[in-house]
Amino acid sequence: MTGHGDMPVAEVGPGAGFWLLNVLVIAGGGYFFGVQRLRSRGDQWSRRRSLAATGGLLCVAAAGLPTPGLTAFPAHAVQHLLLAMLGPLLLALSAPVTLALRTLPPNGRRTLLKALHSRVATLLTLAPVVLILDLGGLYAYYLTPLYDVAHRESWLQALIHLHMFLAGCLLCWYLVGPDRIIRRPGIGAALCVLLIAAAGHDVLAKLLYAKLLPSTGGTDTQIQLGAQLMYYGGSAVEVLLATTLMAAWYASSGRALLRQHRRDGARGVGEHTKKK
């Protein structure tokens, strides 16, 4: 398939697909082995988290499938939505770090905790860093010649896809992941980060639509269709993010209020006993 500049559009080759499949099988196997280990010792693990893990892994697997016969940029837009947005959201909700901490042997648990409290992890959980990694990579990829170069060099394409996936995971883990992190943002800060990320995604999709970029993504109609898919599909995932964020905040506030009522009740009983 060719675009404006008659550049062949690279697809995921069989070698890349083979390695992706192996990584997904190992990740999925490790997750569900951990779940079974918990249950074998009588501990519980949320089925919703297991379903989220399954859905996230399936999204990543679908994003890595070859797309013969499909138009260039629309197929790429769907791949982007699965790999960089919906897949990371579902994987973040599956709480993989919590599961690992509950099932790893002591040495593995100490190593993971050390990594989570390292300077690198602290830096990565700063709001500006989260946004730069997520938005900066997308703008650099789609608004510069990097898109064209990556579609000629399969290793670079794989590296960029890995960055998009990890940046999406970081954003979702930072905003809605149930795993504990060093700097969990308050509801106000989290909403601000989500708003900036959503606005950045929307502006990028509109630029691609208006300027017909990337120029080698197919015909004008195909490029605009891909941009529309990124715009509306991205908005749908961002609504899911906002809904999840607000639901978690509401549940947390309800638990805090219930604890306060219990403390007030206990204090009132104690004062009444003293008066007697």
C-alpha positions in Angstrom: 0.0 0.0 0.0 1.3 3.5 -0.8 0.6 7.0 0.3 1.2 10.4 -1.3 4.9 9.9 -1.5 4.6 6.3 -2.8 6.3 5.0 0.4 5.4 1.4 1.3 3.7 1.3 4.7 5.4 -1.1 7.0 3.4 -3.7 8.8 4.3 -5.8 11.8 6.6 -8.5 10.4 6.4 -12.2 11.4 9.5 -11.9 13.5 8.1 -8.9 15.5 4.8 -10.7 15.8 6.5 -13.8 17.1 8.4 -11.9 19.8 5.3 -9.9 20.8 3.3 -13.1 21.1 6.0 -14.6 23.4 6.1 -11.5 25.6 2.3 -11.5 25.9 2.2 -15.3 26.8 4.9 -14.8 29.4 3.1 -11.7 30.9 -0.3 -13.3 30.9 1.1 -16.6 32.3 2.9 -14.8 35.1 -0.2 -12.8 36.0 -2.6 -15.8 36.1 0.0 -17.9 37.9 0.1 -15.2 40.6 -3.7 -15.2 40.8 -3.8 -19.0 41.2 -1.0 -18.8 43.8 -3.1 -16.4 45.9 -6.2 -18.5 45.6 -4.3 -21.7 46.5 -3.4 -20.2 49.9 -6.9 -18.9 50.5 -6.5 -15.3 49.5 -8.9 -13.5 47.2 -8.2 -11.6 44.0 -10.8 -9.5 42.2 -12.3 -11.1 39.1 -12.6 -7.6 37.6 -8.9 -7.2 37.8 -8.3 -10.5 36.1 -10.8 -9.6 33.4 -9.0 -6.2 33.0 -5.7 -8.0 32.5 -7.2 -10.3 29.9 -8.7 -7.4 28.0 -5.5 -5.4 28.1 -3.4 -8.3 26.8 -5.9 -9.0 24.1 -5.8 -5.3 23.0 -2.0 -5.3 22.8 -2.1 -8.6 20.9 -4.6 -7.2 18.4 -2.5 -4.1 17.9 0.4 -6.3 16.9 -1.4 -8.3 14.3 -0.5 -7.7 10.6 -3.1 -5.7 8.7 -3.0 -6.9 5.1 -5.6 -5.3 2.9 -6.5 -2.6 5.3 -6.0 1.1 4.5 -2.8 2.6 5.9 -3.5 5.3 8.4 -7.0 4.2 9.6 -5.4 0.8 10.5 -2.6 2.6 12.2 -5.0 4.7 14.2 -6.8 1.7 15.5 -3.5 0.1 16.4 -2.6 3.3 18.3 -5.8 3.3 20.2 -5.4 -0.3 21.3 -1.7 -0.2 22.0 -1.3 3.3 23.6 -4.7 4.0 25.2 -7.2 1.2 25.8 -4.7 -1.6 26.4 -2.7 0.4 29.0 -5.9 1.5 30.8 -7.1 -2.1 31.2 -3.6 -3.3 32.3 -3.4 -0.5 34.9 -6.7 -1.5 36.3 -5.5 -5.1 36.7 -3.1 -4.0 39.5 -0.1 -6.0 38.4 2.3 -4.5 40.9 0.0 -5.3 43.8 -0.3 -8.8 42.6 3.5 -9.2 42.2 4.1 -7.8 45.7 1.7 -10.4 47.1 3.1 -13.4 45.3 6.8 -12.8 44.7 9.3 -14.4 47.1 11.0 -12.1 49.6 14.0 -11.3 47.5 11.9 -10.5 44.4 9.6 -8.4 46.6 12.5 -6.4 48.0 13.9 -5.8 44.5 10.6 -4.6 43.2 10.0 -2.3 46.1 13.5 -0.9 45.7 12.8 -0.2 42.0 9.4 1.5 42.9 11.2 3.8 45.4 14.2 4.6 43.2 15.0 8.1 42.0 14.0 7.0 38.4 10.6 5.9 39.6 10.2 9.1 41.6 11.1 11.2 38.5 8.7 9.2 36.2 5.8 9.9 38.6 6.1 13.7 38.3 3.1 15.1 36.4 5.2 17.1 33.9 7.3 14.0 33.1 4.2 11.9 32.6 2.7 14.4 30.2 5.9 15.0 28.2 6.5 11.3 27.7 2.9 10.8 26.6 2.3 13.8 24.4 5.8 14.6 23.4 6.4 11.2 21.8 3.1 11.5 19.9 3.8 14.9 18.5 7.3 14.0 17.5 6.1 10.9 15.8 3.3 12.3 13.7 4.4 15.9 13.0 8.0 15.2 12.0 9.6 12.9 9.4 9.9 10.2 12.1 6.7 8.5 11.0 8.1 8.0 7.5 11.5 6.8 8.7 9.9 4.4 11.2 7.9 2.8 8.4 11.1 2.1 6.5 13.0 0.8 9.6 11.2 -2.0 11.4 13.4 -1.8 14.5 12.6 1.9 14.9 8.9 1.2 14.4 9.1 -1.4 17.2 10.9 1.0 19.5 8.4 3.7 18.9 5.5 1.3 19.6 7.2 0.2 22.8 7.5 3.9 23.8 3.8 4.6 23.1 2.7 1.5 25.0 4.9 2.3 28.1 4.0 6.0 28.1 0.3 5.1 27.9 0.8 2.6 30.8 2.5 5.3 32.8 -0.3 7.8 32.3 -3.0 5.3 33.2 -1.1 3.9 36.1 -0.5 7.5 37.4 -4.1 8.5 37.1 -6.3 5.4 37.9 -4.1 2.4 38.7 -5.0 0.8 42.0 -1.3 0.0 42.6 0.3 2.3 45.2 2.8 4.8 43.9 5.1 7.3 45.6 3.3 10.4 44.5 -0.4 9.5 44.0 -2.0 12.7 42.8 -5.0 14.2 44.5 -8.3 14.3 42.5 -7.7 17.9 41.4 -4.1 17.3 40.1 -5.2 14.1 38.4 -8.1 15.8 36.6 -5.7 18.5 35.5 -3.3 16.0 34.1 -6.1 14.1 32.3 -7.5 17.4 30.9 -4.1 18.4 29.5 -3.5 14.9 28.1 -7.0 14.9 26.5 -6.6 18.4 25.0 -3.2 17.4 23.6 -4.6 14.3 22.0 -7.5 16.2 20.5 -5.3 19.0 19.1 -3.0 16.5 17.5 -5.8 14.6 15.8 -7.2 17.9 14.5 -3.8 18.9 13.1 -3.5 15.6 11.3 -6.9 16.0 9.8 -6.4 19.7 8.7 -2.8 19.3 7.4 -3.3 15.8 6.0 -0.5 14.4 8.0 1.3 12.0 7.9 1.7 12.7 4.2 2.6 9.1 3.4 -0.4 7.7 5.4 -2.5 7.1 2.3 -5.0 9.1 0.3 -6.5 12.3 1.7 -9.7 10.5 2.7 -7.7 7.7 4.4 -5.6 10.2 6.4 -8.7 12.1 7.5 -10.5 8.9 8.5 -7.5 7.9 10.6 -7.4 11.3 12.3 -11.2 11.0 13.0 -10.7 7.5 14.5 -7.9 8.9 16.7 -10.0 11.9 17.8 -13.3 10.1 18.6 -11.7 6.8 19.8 -9.3 8.7 22.0 -12.1 10.8 23.4 -14.0 7.6 24.3 -11.0 6.1 26.2 -10.5 9.4 28.0 -14.1 9.4 29.1 -13.5 5.9 30.5 -10.4 7.3 32.3 -12.4 10.2 33.8 -15.2 7.9 34.8 -12.8 5.5 36.5 -11.0 8.3 38.2 -14.1 9.8 39.6 -15.5 6.4 40.7 -12.3 5.7 42.6 -12.4 9.1 44.2 -16.1 8.7 45.2 -15.4 5.3 46.7 -12.3 6.5 48.6 -14.2 9.5 49.9 -17.0 7.2 51.0 -14.6 5.0 52.9 -13.0 8.0 54.5 -16.4 9.4 55.6 -17.4 6.0 57.0 -14.1 5.8 59.1 -14.8 9.3 60.4 -18.3 8.4 61.4 -17.0 5.3 63.2 -14.4 7.4 65.1 -17.0 10.0 66.0 -19.3 7.3 67.2 -16.6 5.7 69.3 -15.6 9.1 70.7 -19.2 9.8 71.6 -19.6 6.4 73.4 -16.4 7.0 75.3 -17.5 10.5 76.5 -20.9 9.2 77.5 -19.3 6.4 79.6 -17.0 9.0 81.3 -20.0 11.1 82.3 -21.6 8.1 83.9 
